Amino acid sequence: MKIRWPIVFSEPEVARKETVSFDQLLVRMASLNQVYSGVSVTPENAMRCTTVQGIVRALTNAIGSYPVSIGKVEATEVGPTVRAAPEHSLNRLLNRPNGVQTSTEFYRMAITHAALYGNFYAIKGQGQTGPISFLRPIEDPESVSVASVNWATGVTYRVNFSDGVQRDVPQRQMLHITSGIPGEDGVTGKSPVRLAKQAIGICLAAEQLIAQLYGNNDVPTLALMGGTFRDEEEYKLWTDKFKEARGAISEGRGGTLILPEGMSAKEMSFKPVDAQLLEMRKFQRLEIAQVYGVPPHKLADLERATFSNIEEQSLEFVRDVAKPWVRLIQQAMNRDLLTESDVRQGYTVRFDMEEATEGKLQDRLMAFSKAFEVGAMNPNEIRQRLGMNPRTDADGEAFASPLNMRSTNVPGNPESAETDGDNASGNSAAGAVRSIR
């Protein structure tokens, strides 16, 4: 069942074509080329590799769970800060991109396409003017190519839809998110899968080999030497009995092999440990994870993880992996979803990563306690960070000001008056020390 998206285009429809473009045909032919391991690696079958699947799952679980909203940059005494802007109409689109997908499903699809294909495309459903009503994702990112590039006005994309229709879509009607690995044209992103296709091919070949070994119950091959038979009928009868016994062994029922006089059997063993398949699979897991920058502990590889550093590794994943991806998506959405007027007014798309960067509850409470003691946060600000309702009394908005940390330059401070008097008279040793300081 096909999903019909009510898309409004301002450009005239290009004639229907039954064949794909030559450039798209070259891309698809290149994706069918086998790597040296003998396995064809494409973005479609790369998810059969458990390592790639774990990497994509780690990225989508993290980034897809961050709340997205519109903020507004404002100047304050301590510098620029971003406050929530619930009045902006784009908040509805970010929380409900279209009538089919939820926001989490939409962002997970965007990250999956960017991580596998290198690009994610979504057509903006809107007319010549007015706000964006929905985002229609392109199911096959490889069906989109760059028709023309004008570095002053933007890019024109050529989309080959599944029904055979080809349309040119200008950049103002397209949301485009890349993998962050720039292609030769400077517009599209490169596919990490194709860049690491040799490593992924080894992973797929190793899994296929191990599956075949276990599919055959890992029964070793026997080499039979010597032995005589009186006639062909005796040989055929013995062969049938031999296969029956071997089949019973392979199915785990047990069996007895009877060899004729003068025949000996030698086991030709081939074990995964002998071929170092387990070590090779572990190495390939690390190699593929290195391409995406995902730490091994996110792939259930806890060999280098301890109770003392696992939390730091999790924060490192947010800081060094998730945050660059979020910045990449945020800038693409600022470019393609916000208007020039929005940008001039300081509006920006923001992903709330506050919960992901926070540590354990005990450490957070200690940090909040210290912030309250030095007067950096009031009780209501702390309760808001903890997800609690504010206090109703006046003390909820009050800031603490420790006596031993008050500035001596504050008017009316006894220490300030005492210091001024001592410095003026010059009769106090303490005043002299303060004067020297």
N, C-alpha and C positions, 0 to 999 in steps of 0.2 A: 504494500500500500504506500503510495507516494504522498509526501506532504506538499501541499500547495501553499506557497507563501505569497501573500498579496503584495508584490513588489511594484513600485511605481518608478519608472525610468523616464528621464527627460530626453534621452537620446533615442533616435529611431532604431528599430530592431533590424539587426543584420539578417540577411537571408539564411534560411535553415540549411544546415549542412549535415550530411550523413556520415562524414568522415572527420577524423580529428586532424588538427593542424600538423604540419611537418615537424615543428619544434616539439610539440607534445609527443609525437610518435617517437622522436629520437630519445626523449626522456624516458618513455616507457620501455623502449628497447634497451637502453642502458641499464635500467633497473632489473632487467632479466638476466644480465650477465652474471655468470657464476663466479664466485671467488675461488681462491686456490684450494679451499677445503672441499670444493665440489658442491656447495650449497648456495642456492640463489638467495641473496639478502635484499629485501625491499622494506620500505617503511611499513608495509602491510603485514609481513610475516616476522618482523623483528620482535614483536611482542611475544612470539613463541619462545624466545630466549628469556628465561626467568630473570636474568640480571636486568635486561632492558625493561621488562615488565615491572620489576621492583623499583627501578629508577623513576619511571613514569608515575608509578603509584605514589612514591615519596614526594615528587614535585606537585602532583595534583592534590594530594591530601593536605599538603601544607598551604600552598598558594590558594587553592580553591576554597579554603575555609576562612580566609581573611575577609572581614566585612569591607565592602567597597561603598564609598559615598563621595559626595562633592564637598570640598573644603574651600576656604577663602583665605588667602595670605594677607595678613594685616601687620602693620608696623607697630611695635610696642616699645616700651622703654628698654627691654632687654634684648630687642632684636625682632626680626620677622617671626611670626608664629601663624600656624594654620588652625582656624576655628571651623567648626561644623557650619555648613550652609544648607540647612534643610529647605530653604525657600527655592532652591534651584530646581528646575523641572527635570534635569537629567538624573536626579536621584531615583525617580521612578523607573527609568530605563535601566539603570545599573542594577537594580534589585529585581527587575522583571524584563529581561532582554527581549523576549518574544512570548507569544501565546502558547508555545510548546514546551520550552525548557525553563527550568528554574535558574537562578543566578549561579548556583554552585555547578549545575550541569553545564551551563554555558562556558564558565571559566575553566572547568576541567577539560572540556572539548578543545578550548583554545590552547591550553598548555600542552595537551597531548599532540595536537597537530604541529605545534611549534617544535616540540621535542623530537618528533618522529620525522616530519616532512621538512621542517625548517621554516614553515609559514602557516599562518592562520588567516583566513579571509572571512569577512562577514559584510554583507551588503546592507547599507542603511536604508530602511524603509521610510521614505519621506518624499515630499514633492519638491517643487522649486524652492519653496520657503517653508518656514515653520520648524518646530522641533522634530527630532527623530522619534518615530512612533515604535519601531522595533528593529532588531538586528537579525538578519537572516544568514546563518553560517553556511559557508560553502562546504559540502560534504567531502569533496575530493580536492585538496589543495593543489594537486598537480594538474587540475583542469584550468588553472588560472596562470596566465603568462603576462608579461609586460609588453603592451602594444607600443607604447611610446613613453619617453621621459622628457619632461621639460622642467629643468631645475629651477625655473622661476615660478611656474604655475602649478606643477604637480605631475603625477603619473597617471597614465591611462592603462587600465587592466583589461585584458581580453579573457572572458569567461566562457568556457564550453560547458553548457548545462547538460544534464543527463538525458534530456529529451531531444538533444541534437541541435538546439538553438545556441548560436554564438552571439554574444553581446560585448560591446566595449563599455566599460564602466569607469568613469572618472574617479579620481582620488577623493573628491568631496562626497562621493556616495559609497565609499569603501572603508571599512576598518581593517587594517593590516598589521598583524603582530608577527615578528620574526623570532628566530632562535637566538639572535644576537651575534651570529657568525655571518658577517656580510658576504654576499656573493659578488661575482665579478661586475655586475651591473650597478652595485651600490644600493639597490632597492630591495631585492629579495634576500632571504636568508638561506644559508646552506643547511642541508639535512645532517645532523650529527650521526644518523644511522649510516648514511653513505660514506661519511668520513671514517667511520669505525667499522666498515662492513667486513674487513678481514677478521677482526677480533670477534664480531658477532657471528660470522660464519663458522669459526672454530667452536664457539659456544653451541650453536645449533647442531654441528656435526657430532660433537661429543655427547650431547643429549640423545641424539638419534642412535649413536653406537651403544650407549648404555641401555637405552630402551630395547634395542634388539637383543642384547645379551640377556637382560632379564625376561624378555619375551620368550626366549628359548630356555629359560630356567638356568642359564649359564652352564649348560651341559658341555663339558669338554669333548673335543673330537678324539676318537680312538684310532690309532694306527695299528692294523692287524698284520702280523708278519708270520709267514710259514703256514703250515696246515695243508692237508690234502683231502679231496673228496672222491668218492668212487665214481660218481656220474653227475650229470647236470641236474638231475632231479634231486639228489641229495644236497647239492649246493643251493638250489632254490629253496628247498625246505628249511635249510639252516638259515638262509638269509631272511626268510619271513619270520622265523623265531627270534632272530637277532634284532630285527627292527621292532618287533613287538615288545621285547624286553627293554630296548632303548627308549621306546615311547613311554613305557610305564615309568621308567626312571625320570624322564623329562617332565612327566606330569605329577611327579612326587608320590607315586604309589609304590615305588620299589620294584625291583625286578632282578632276575638272575640271568647272567650271560654264561652260556655253555659254549666253550670253544672246542673245536675238533682237535684231535691229537696232532701235536707238533706246531700248533698255532699259539702265538703269544700276542698280548695286547699292550700297547704303550699309550699312555695318556698324553695328548697334545694340549697342554693347558694354555689358556689365554684369560688372564684375570685382570680386572680393572686396576688393581693395585700394581700389577707387574707393568702395565702400560702407563702408570702414573696419571691416570685419567682424573683422579680426585685432585691431585696437585695442580694439574693443568686447568681444571675448571675453577679452582680458587684463584689462580693467576688471571684467568680471563675475566673473572668477576671484578677484580681490582682494576684491570686495564680498561674495561668498558666504563666502570664507575669514574675513572679518571677523566674520560672524555667529557662527561657531564659535570664533573666536580662534586659528585655526591659522595659523602664519606661512607666507608664500608659498614658502619654500624646501622645505617639506614637500610642496608640490604641483609640484615640479620647476621652479619659477620662481626662477631663480638670478640675476635681473637685479640685485638689490641685495646679493647674497652675494659675499663675497671669501674668499680663503684665510685671512685674518686674523680674520674674524668669523663664519665658518660654524659653528665649534665653539661659540661663545657663543650663536648663534641656536639651536643644538640643545639646549643647556642651558636656554635661555629657554623652549623648547617644553615641556620636562619640568617646569620650575618653574611656568610660567604657564598651561599647558593641561592636561597629563597629571595633574599633582598635584591640581588642583581636582577633576577627574573621579574620581581615586582616592579622595580624601577623601569625595566624594559617595557612591560605592559602598560605601566602608568604613563610613560611618555608617549607611547603610541596612541593611547586613548585620549590624552590631552590634545594631540595633534589632529586626530580624526573625528572626535566627538564634540569638542568645545569650539565655539565660534571665536572670531577675532575679538568681539566685544567681551566675551567671557574671559579671555586671556588678559585683556587690558584691565579688567576689574579685579584680577587676581584669583579667579576661580581655578581649581585644579582637582583632578581625580586623585583620591588618596585611598590606600589600603591600610586598614588598622592592624598593625603587627604588634600592638602593645602586649597582648597576652602571650604571644610566641616568644618574646624577648624577656619575659619575666621568669624569675627562678622559682625555687621552692617557696611555699607559704612562709616558713620560718625566716628565710632570708629576706623576703619581701617585707615582713613585719618589722624586722630589725632596721631595714633601710628606711621605711616610713617613719619609724620612731626617731631615727636620727634626723630625718628631714623636718620633723615636727619640733625637735629640740632646738635646732638652729634657726627656726622660723621660716623654713623654705616652703612648708605646706601647712594648711590648717586642717582640722579634723574632717571637715566635709570633703575636702579634696582627697584625703586619704580614703574615706569611706566610698567615694565615687570610684576610685581605682580598684577597690575591693568588691565592687558591685553591690554596695549597700546604699540604703536610702540616707539622705542627709539628716543631720540633727536639727531639731526644731528650735532649740534654744539659741541665744545669741553667741554662746561660746563656740558654736560650730563653725563660725566664720572668723574666729579670733586666731591670731598668730602668736605663738610663744616668742618671748624675747628674754633670754637668760640674762641675769644681772651681770655675770662675769664676762659677757660678750657684748655689752653695750658700748657704743662708740663714745669716746671722751669728748667729741666735738658737738654732742647733742646739747642744745641750750637747756638749762635747768638741771643738768646732771650734776649731782654733788661732787663727783670726782673731777668734772670739768672746772667747777668753780674753785675747788681746792687747788687744782693744778695752776689756774690762773693766778690765785693769790700767792702761792708759793713762788711762782716765777717772778711775780712783781716784787715781792719782798726780798727774795734771795736768801731768806733766813733758814729755809728748810733744806736739809740734805736730799730728801726725796724730791723736792721741787727742783733742786739743781740737777738731779739725775734725769728727771723728766725734761728739763730744759735742754740738756745735752742730747737726749734722744730725739 
